[in-house]
Amino acid sequence: MERRARGATYKLVVRGELDSRFAYLFSGMQMKRVEGTTVLAGSVIDQAQLYGFIERIEELGLELLSVEQTSDPSRDNANAGSSAGKGRE
């Protein structure tokens, strides 16, 4: 059985290539090193968890370059619901 998080999917980009030993600090996030940056991507259950990741980045002395929400389940559900009624008139 697949368990889906209720939050949204985010991508955080920091300057510098983090070693994989730091991955445990961002549990649940995939970590990928790309041309002098580290991209953290994955599901975030709520704003508190997102702010926790941002705080950890600051504590490590890293520069946060961007935060991008890549999906929003509440919008996905709303769009699915609104399209379900189309064509029934």
N, C-alpha and C positions, 0 to 999 in steps of 0.2 A: 504494500500500500504506500502510495506517495503522499508525503506530508507537505503541504504548501504553506509558506509563510504568508501572513496577512499584510505585511509591509510592502515596500516597494523595492525595486532593484536600483542600486546606485553604483556609480563609478567615481572613485576618488583618485586623483593623480597628484603625486608628490615628486619634488625634485630630488634626484639621487636614486641610485639603484640599491634597494634594500636587500640584504642577504636573506635567504629563506629561513634563517633561524628566528627572524622577527615575525614570521607568519602567525605564530600562536597569539600574538597581541591583537590580531585582527581575525579572530575565529569566525568561520563561516564565509569569509571573503577569499576570493581567488587572488593571488598575487602574481603579477607578471612584470618583468623588467623590460622596458622599451626605451632605447636610445637616451640614456641618462635620466630616466624617470622610472617610477614604480607605479603601476596601475593596480588599484584594489577594486574588485568588482564582486557584487553579490547582493543577496537579499538582506535588507535592513528592516527589522520588525517594527521599529518606531523611531521617533525623533531622538529619544534618549540614547538609543544605541548608536545612531548616526553621530550625535554630539560626542559620545564616548570615543568613537573612532577618531574624530577630529582632535579631541583632547590628547589622545595617545600620539598622534602625529606631532602636535605641538610639544609634548613632553620629550619626544625623541629629537627635538630641535630641527625638524624637517620643515621645508617650505611646501605648503599646500597650494598646488597650482589650480586645481579645479575640482568641483563637486557637481556631478550630473546625475539627475534622476533619469534612468533609462526605461523604467516602466512603472505604472501606477495601477495596481489591481482594482482600486475603487473606480477608476475611469474605465478600465477594461470591462468590469462588470456592468457599469452604466451603459456603455456602448453596446454590449451584448443584449442587455435588456431592451434598449431602445430599438435595436434592429430586429428583435424577435417579433415585434408587433407590426412591422412594415409589411405591406402587401395584403393586409386583412382589412378590407373596407367594405 
